[in-house]
Amino acid sequence: MANGNVLLLCGSPRLEGNTAQVLRECAKVLESEGLKTETVLLAETRILSCTACGLCKSGECALDDGLNEIIAKIREADGFIVGTPVYFGTARGDVMAALQRIGMVSMASDNFLSRKVGGPIAVARRGGHTATIQELLMFYLINDMIVPGSTYWNMVFGHAPGEALNDEEGMRTVRRFAGNVAFLIKRLR
Ligand SMILES: Cc1cc2nc3c(=O)[nH]c(=O)nc-3n(C[C@H](O)[C@H](O)[C@H](O)COP(=O)(O)O)c2cc1C
């Protein structure tokens, strides 16, 4: 793909939840900029936590729960955006379990995450967005990735599925963020 491609990871267990709908809007922006996108839904897998077995030097995780298929897609992507619902003021557990294993495989093998462009998006009913964004940024920044900003932090308010799309400022922020991901990827290629 001439303009590059972006993998979007949706961390919600709700297939049509707010996070999925917010990421769909990001994908539309990226595609309007000529990038190819694919969205992976963690709702379709059960993600195990890292067991510190140390076998990830091969470039794959030893746990057999479908994460290696996601890692293979990230490897091929220029961009990696992670959207998560906020649970008790932090990211959903499965999201951090996935990111910790993805990061460990990258570090233990060929640093495939290095210089990929992306960032986190947090979706919640009322509170915990900024702590969640900070939590996910720890993954991006230790893995040599490039995170563009936006006109606010990537946080969207919503509870019942679909409500997030009514958060006009939140949606404007994440659309701008997606536009900045596209902007950077196109210039870096
Ligand atoms: C276990 C659990 C914990 C939650 N904790 C918070 C929270 O700390 N702050 C908040 O504002 N909303 C919280 N929520 C609400 C969700 O973040 C909110 O409904 C969000 O829209 C879910 O995203 P989704 O539709 O993509 O799954 C929680 C929901 C669940 C199921």
The ligand as a MOL file (V3000), in Angstrom:
LIG
                    3D

  0  0  0     0  0            999 V3000
M  V30 BEGIN CTAB
M  V30 COUNTS 31 33 0 0 0
M  V30 BEGIN ATOM
M  V30 1 C -15.6620 -3.3250 34.9540 0
M  V30 2 C -15.9890 -1.9310 34.4860 0
M  V30 3 C -15.3610 -0.8600 35.0720 0
M  V30 4 C -15.6120 0.4460 34.6450 0
M  V30 5 N -14.9230 1.4800 35.2140 0
M  V30 6 C -15.1390 2.7360 34.7830 0
M  V30 7 C -14.3760 3.8220 35.3040 0
M  V30 8 O -13.4680 3.6690 36.1150 0
M  V30 9 N -14.6620 5.0710 34.8650 0
M  V30 10 C -15.6670 5.3120 33.9670 0
M  V30 11 O -15.8970 6.4560 33.6400 0
M  V30 12 N -16.3650 4.2950 33.4000 0
M  V30 13 C -16.1140 3.0170 33.7760 0
M  V30 14 N -16.7980 1.9690 33.2030 0
M  V30 15 C -17.7180 2.2680 32.0880 0
M  V30 16 C -17.0620 2.0640 30.7260 0
M  V30 17 O -15.7790 2.6260 30.6440 0
M  V30 18 C -17.9360 2.6780 29.6360 0
M  V30 19 O -19.1990 2.0460 29.6420 0
M  V30 20 C -17.3330 2.5730 28.2530 0
M  V30 21 O -18.1630 3.2470 27.3300 0
M  V30 22 C -17.1610 1.1320 27.8230 0
M  V30 23 O -16.5890 1.0880 26.5480 0
M  V30 24 P -17.0740 -0.0050 25.4830 0
M  V30 25 O -18.5040 0.3460 25.1150 0
M  V30 26 O -16.1410 0.1740 24.3410 0
M  V30 27 O -16.9420 -1.3320 26.1170 0
M  V30 28 C -16.5600 0.6690 33.6160 0
M  V30 29 C -17.2070 -0.4310 33.0270 0
M  V30 30 C -16.9200 -1.7150 33.4540 0
M  V30 31 C -17.6100 -2.8820 32.7810 0
M  V30 END ATOM
M  V30 BEGIN BOND
M  V30 1 1 1 2
M  V30 2 1 2 3
M  V30 3 2 2 30
M  V30 4 2 3 4
M  V30 5 1 4 5
M  V30 6 1 4 28
M  V30 7 2 5 6
M  V30 8 1 6 7
M  V30 9 1 6 13
M  V30 10 2 7 8
M  V30 11 1 7 9
M  V30 12 1 9 10
M  V30 13 2 10 11
M  V30 14 1 10 12
M  V30 15 2 12 13
M  V30 16 1 13 14
M  V30 17 1 14 15
M  V30 18 1 14 28
M  V30 19 1 15 16
M  V30 20 1 16 17
M  V30 21 1 16 18
M  V30 22 1 18 19
M  V30 23 1 18 20
M  V30 24 1 20 21
M  V30 25 1 20 22
M  V30 26 1 22 23
M  V30 27 1 23 24
M  V30 28 2 24 25
M  V30 29 1 24 26
M  V30 30 1 24 27
M  V30 31 2 28 29
M  V30 32 1 29 30
M  V30 33 1 30 31
M  V30 END BOND
M  V30 END CTAB
M  END
